[in-house]
Amino acid sequence: MRHSDNPADEFADAFGEPISQVLDMGSWRDGGDLAGFYDQTRAQIADAVAQERRIREPIRREVFAALRNGNSRFTPRAAGLYRMTPEQVREVHCGLLFNGATECCDGTRVEHESLLLTIVQIGITLVAYRGSTGTWVQRLYRRDLRAAIADPVEEALILLEQRGKRRRGAEEPGGEPLTRLIRRALMEYAERAALVQLSSARWRMGHGHPLPANLIIPTTPQLVRASLQVLRQLIFEHKRFVFVPSDPADRLLLTIGNALYPLEFAVIGTLADSYTNEYLDRLAVNQSGHPAERDMIQTFLREARFEVAVGIYRAGPHAPPRLFYAHQDYACEAAALAIADSLLQPYRGFPMLIDLADTVCRHVFDSGSFDSSIQNAYAVAGEPTRFLGERDTRR
């Protein structure tokens, strides 16, 4: 395989045909040719699966064997390849899962945006296998102007000015309004705050990355400080946590994970592998916001990156590998917990407690009830459709 700085060559390497051929509309097939699609897709998938099977044993020999020999200060203390037994799975089921010793938090966010106002509903739920332990909701109502001004002309001019500022913020190159970042960050903060402040379980399970990007960028001073406090409590004090993301982007770790056998897991590295000194230095230079909050984020990341281990596991014979994050001191226990819970869904191979939290959250805070309530409120106000978006009235 050739390596080139030429984008056209890179395209051909990745897709197996030159981009010039793709740009030639004569090479496009009839959209109704499903037989051709099936044949081509089966051939491509069969070839890709065969390649993945070929590299499984070399990865096991070379990569897994080298895990315990890592001498980098980034190497986690528990680095290595492990395999659970069915007896150990049963112990985790009885001792940490089915007795309610593990609680999981997940959240959901639904939004309504119109010219008049933006409504954001953030809901979170905390669940255990012995029953739901609670649901909480926060609703935010954003308007461009809340004050009622005596002079209607002045009120109109101020409102135009405010909406102009909001439009300019939305059109910043490469960015989006700060408020959108805050919406996502608030849900991620609430999920982790619930695990720290509302849960009393021995083990805490979360969905996604333990340090989501939205919580480690300067948004507002209050949100940054509150987020870092919660993350410090979770990572440095409680320590018994495991986070499993749905769609990790790290293809390197997923490739290593494909070499795992069922009931195996590997503790591979720490967050220091990605949060290097060079990366954090660039982050400090490029981040905007108040210098005090930037310094707090830097200090936290430089400490926390060595405490969070990164690993990969595979539950059942048909399950894909799953990434997990845990504290260094409890990485093996966290992996065992994730595997035991994922075995309850053998084909999906994903922790069922996370899916349970997601299901409860989506049913309690369903978007249908949210949208219906808003549309009803517009109708009561005498404007049933004028301020609704095109998608809101699409049938």
C-alpha positions in Angstrom: 0.0 0.0 0.0 1.5 3.3 -1.0 1.6 6.3 1.3 1.3 9.7 -0.2 0.6 13.3 0.7 -1.6 13.5 -2.4 -5.3 13.6 -1.4 -6.3 11.8 -4.6 -3.9 8.9 -3.8 -5.2 8.7 -0.2 -8.8 8.5 -1.6 -7.8 5.7 -3.9 -6.0 3.8 -1.1 -9.1 4.1 1.2 -11.9 3.4 -1.3 -10.2 1.2 -3.9 -10.9 3.5 -6.8 -9.7 6.9 -8.0 -11.8 9.9 -7.1 -11.8 10.8 -10.8 -13.9 7.7 -11.5 -16.3 8.6 -8.7 -16.7 12.1 -10.2 -17.5 10.6 -13.6 -21.3 10.4 -13.5 -21.1 7.7 -16.2 -19.7 5.4 -13.5 -22.8 5.8 -11.3 -25.2 2.8 -11.2 -28.9 2.7 -11.6 -30.4 3.4 -8.1 -32.7 0.4 -8.5 -29.9 -2.1 -9.1 -30.2 -3.8 -5.7 -28.7 -7.1 -6.9 -25.5 -5.3 -7.8 -25.5 -3.6 -4.4 -25.9 -6.9 -2.6 -23.1 -8.6 -4.6 -20.6 -5.8 -4.2 -21.4 -5.3 -0.5 -21.1 -9.0 0.3 -17.7 -9.2 -1.4 -16.4 -6.1 0.4 -17.6 -7.3 3.8 -16.3 -10.8 3.3 -12.8 -9.4 2.4 -12.8 -7.0 5.3 -13.8 -9.8 7.8 -11.1 -12.1 6.5 -8.5 -9.5 6.9 -9.6 -8.8 10.5 -9.4 -12.5 11.3 -5.9 -12.8 9.8 -4.5 -10.1 12.1 -6.1 -11.4 15.3 -3.3 -13.8 16.3 -0.4 -11.5 15.4 -2.0 -8.8 17.6 -2.4 -11.3 20.5 1.3 -12.3 20.1 2.8 -8.9 19.7 0.5 -6.3 21.3 -0.9 -8.2 24.3 2.4 -9.8 25.2 4.0 -6.3 25.3 1.3 -4.7 27.6 2.9 -5.9 30.9 6.3 -4.9 29.8 5.5 -1.3 29.3 8.0 0.9 31.1 6.4 4.3 30.3 5.1 6.4 33.1 1.9 6.4 31.1 1.5 2.6 31.5 -1.2 1.8 34.0 -0.4 -0.4 37.0 -2.8 -3.1 35.9 -1.7 -3.1 32.3 -2.2 -6.5 30.7 -4.5 -9.1 29.2 -7.1 -10.8 31.5 -9.7 -13.4 31.1 -12.8 -13.9 33.4 -14.2 -17.3 34.3 -18.0 -18.0 34.4 -17.7 -18.3 38.2 -16.3 -14.8 38.4 -19.1 -13.5 36.2 -21.6 -15.1 38.6 -19.9 -13.4 41.6 -20.1 -10.0 40.0 -23.8 -10.6 39.1 -24.6 -11.5 42.7 -22.2 -9.2 44.5 -22.2 -6.0 42.5 -25.1 -5.9 40.1 -28.3 -7.7 41.1 -28.0 -6.5 44.7 -28.1 -2.9 43.7 -24.4 -2.2 44.6 -24.0 -0.5 41.2 -26.0 2.5 40.0 -25.9 4.1 36.6 -26.9 7.6 35.5 -27.9 8.6 32.0 -29.4 11.8 30.6 -31.4 13.1 27.7 -31.8 16.5 26.3 -34.7 17.8 24.1 -34.9 21.3 22.7 -37.3 23.7 21.0 -36.1 26.7 19.2 -38.2 29.5 17.7 -37.9 33.2 17.1 -39.7 33.8 20.4 -37.7 31.6 22.7 -35.5 28.6 23.2 -36.7 25.8 25.6 -34.2 23.2 26.7 -35.2 20.3 28.8 -32.5 18.2 30.5 -33.5 15.1 32.2 -31.4 12.5 34.1 -32.2 9.2 35.8 -30.3 7.1 38.3 -31.1 3.4 38.1 -30.0 0.1 39.7 -31.3 -3.4 39.2 -33.2 -3.2 42.4 -35.3 -0.4 40.9 -35.1 3.2 39.7 -33.7 5.5 42.4 -35.0 8.8 40.9 -35.4 11.1 37.9 -34.6 14.8 37.9 -35.3 17.5 35.3 -34.2 21.1 34.6 -36.0 23.3 32.0 -34.3 26.4 30.7 -36.2 29.2 28.8 -34.0 31.5 26.8 -35.4 34.8 25.4 -33.5 37.5 23.7 -35.2 40.2 25.7 -37.1 39.7 28.9 -37.6 43.3 30.0 -40.8 45.1 29.1 -39.9 48.6 28.0 -42.4 51.4 28.2 -41.5 52.8 24.7 -42.4 50.1 22.1 -40.0 51.6 19.6 -37.1 51.4 22.0 -38.1 47.8 22.9 -38.2 46.8 19.2 -34.7 48.3 18.6 -33.2 46.6 21.6 -34.8 43.3 20.6 -33.4 43.7 17.0 -29.9 44.4 18.5 -30.0 41.3 20.7 -31.1 39.0 17.9 -28.4 40.5 15.7 -25.8 39.6 18.3 -27.2 36.1 18.5 -27.1 35.6 14.8 -23.5 36.8 14.6 -22.6 34.3 17.3 -24.2 31.5 15.3 -22.2 32.4 12.2 -18.7 32.5 13.8 -16.4 30.5 11.5 -15.7 27.0 12.9 -17.8 27.5 16.0 -21.3 27.7 17.4 -23.0 29.9 20.0 -21.6 29.4 23.4 -25.1 28.6 24.6 -25.2 25.4 22.6 -22.0 24.2 24.3 -23.5 25.1 27.6 -26.6 23.0 26.9 -24.6 19.9 26.2 -22.2 20.6 29.1 -25.1 21.0 31.6 -26.4 17.5 30.8 -22.9 16.0 31.1 -22.3 17.8 34.3 -25.7 16.6 35.7 -25.0 13.0 34.9 -21.7 13.1 36.7 -23.0 15.2 39.6 -25.8 12.6 40.1 -23.2 9.8 40.3 -21.2 11.8 42.9 -23.9 13.6 44.9 -27.1 11.5 44.5 -25.9 8.0 44.3 -25.0 6.0 47.4 -24.0 2.8 45.6 -20.6 1.3 45.9 -20.0 1.4 42.2 -21.0 4.1 39.7 -21.5 3.5 36.0 -21.6 6.2 33.4 -22.2 6.5 29.6 -19.5 8.0 27.4 -16.2 9.5 28.4 -15.5 10.3 32.1 -14.0 13.7 31.1 -16.2 14.9 28.2 -14.8 17.7 26.1 -17.6 20.1 27.0 -16.7 20.0 30.7 -13.0 20.8 30.2 -13.3 23.9 28.0 -13.9 27.4 29.5 -17.6 28.0 29.2 -18.8 30.0 32.2 -16.7 30.3 35.4 -19.4 28.8 37.5 -19.9 25.8 35.2 -16.2 25.1 34.9 -15.6 25.3 38.7 -18.6 23.1 39.5 -17.7 20.5 36.8 -14.1 20.2 38.0 -15.2 19.8 41.6 -17.6 16.9 40.6 -14.9 15.3 38.4 -12.3 15.6 41.2 -14.7 13.9 43.6 -15.4 11.1 41.2 -11.9 10.4 40.1 -9.8 11.2 43.2 -12.2 10.4 46.0 -14.8 7.8 45.0 -12.6 6.0 42.4 -15.0 3.1 41.9 -16.5 4.0 38.5 -16.6 2.7 35.0 -17.6 4.5 31.9 -18.5 2.8 28.6 -18.9 4.9 25.4 -21.2 3.9 22.6 -19.2 4.8 19.6 -15.6 5.5 20.4 -13.6 7.0 17.6 -10.3 5.3 18.5 -9.9 2.7 15.7 -6.5 1.6 17.1 -8.0 0.4 20.4 -11.0 -1.2 18.6 -8.7 -3.1 16.3 -6.8 -4.4 19.4 -10.2 -5.2 20.9 -11.2 -7.4 18.0 -8.3 -9.7 18.9 -9.9 -10.5 22.3 -11.7 -13.7 23.0 -15.0 -13.7 24.9 -14.7 -12.8 28.6 -11.3 -11.2 28.0 -10.3 -7.6 28.7 -7.1 -5.7 28.3 -6.0 -2.7 30.3 -3.9 -0.8 27.8 -3.1 2.8 28.8 -4.2 5.9 30.6 -5.6 9.2 29.5 -2.0 10.5 29.6 -1.6 8.8 26.2 -4.0 11.3 24.6 -3.6 14.2 27.1 0.2 14.6 26.4 2.1 17.6 27.6 2.2 18.8 24.0 -1.5 18.5 23.6 -2.2 20.3 26.9 0.2 23.1 26.0 -1.6 23.6 22.7 -4.9 23.5 24.5 -3.8 26.2 26.9 -2.8 28.5 24.0 -5.9 27.9 21.9 -8.6 28.0 24.6 -10.4 31.2 25.2 -12.1 32.2 28.5 -10.9 33.6 31.8 -7.3 32.8 32.6 -8.2 31.5 36.1 -10.5 28.8 34.7 -8.1 27.9 31.9 -5.4 27.3 34.6 -7.8 25.3 36.7 -8.6 23.0 33.7 -4.9 22.6 33.0 -4.1 21.7 36.5 -6.9 19.2 36.7 -6.1 17.5 33.4 -2.4 17.2 34.2 -3.3 15.4 37.5 -6.3 13.3 36.4 -4.8 11.9 33.2 -2.6 9.5 35.1 -5.4 8.3 37.3 -7.9 7.1 34.6 -7.0 3.8 32.9 -8.2 3.0 29.4 -9.1 -0.5 28.4 -11.1 -2.7 26.1 -13.2 -5.8 26.7 -15.3 -8.3 24.8 -18.2 -10.0 26.4 -19.8 -12.7 24.2 -18.7 -14.6 21.1 -20.8 -12.4 18.8 -20.3 -9.1 20.6 -18.1 -6.3 19.4 -15.3 -5.0 21.6 -16.2 -2.2 24.0 -13.9 0.6 25.3 -14.0 1.3 29.0 -12.5 3.9 31.4 -11.9 3.3 35.1 -9.6 4.4 37.9 -6.2 2.9 37.9 -6.7 1.3 41.3 -9.9 -0.5 40.2 -9.4 -1.1 36.5 -9.7 -4.9 36.6 -12.8 -4.8 38.9 -14.4 -2.2 36.6 -13.8 -4.3 33.5 -15.2 -7.4 35.2 -18.3 -5.3 36.1 -18.7 -4.1 32.5 -18.3 -7.6 31.1 -20.8 -9.2 33.6 -23.4 -6.6 32.8 -22.8 -6.8 29.1 -23.3 -10.5 29.1 -26.9 -9.9 29.9 -27.1 -8.7 26.2 -24.9 -11.4 24.5 -25.2 -10.1 21.0 -25.1 -6.4 21.8 -22.3 -6.9 24.4 -23.0 -3.5 26.0 -23.8 -2.9 29.7 -27.6 -3.4 30.2 -27.6 -1.0 33.1 -26.7 1.8 30.8 -29.5 0.8 28.4 -31.9 0.6 31.3 -31.0 4.1 32.4 -31.4 5.3 28.8 -34.8 3.6 28.4 -36.2 5.1 31.7 -34.9 8.5 30.7 -36.4 8.5 27.3 -39.8 7.4 28.6 -40.0 9.8 31.4 -38.7 12.7 29.4 -40.0 11.7 25.9 -39.8 14.3 23.2 -43.4 13.7 22.1 -44.8 15.0 25.3 -42.4 17.9 25.3 -43.3 18.9 21.7 -47.0 18.5 22.3 -46.9 20.7 25.4 -45.1 23.4 23.6 -47.5 23.3 20.6 -50.4 23.4 22.9 -49.0 26.5 24.7 -48.6 28.3 21.3 -52.2 27.5 20.4 -53.4 28.8 23.8 -51.4 32.0 23.1 -53.3 32.4 19.8 -50.4 31.5 17.5 -50.7 27.7 16.8 -48.3 27.6 13.9 -46.7 30.9 13.1 -43.7 30.5 15.3 -43.1 26.8 14.8 -40.3 25.6 12.6 -40.8 23.9 9.3 -39.9 20.4 10.8 -42.4 21.0 13.7 -45.3 21.1 11.2 -44.0 18.5 8.8 -46.2 15.5 8.3 
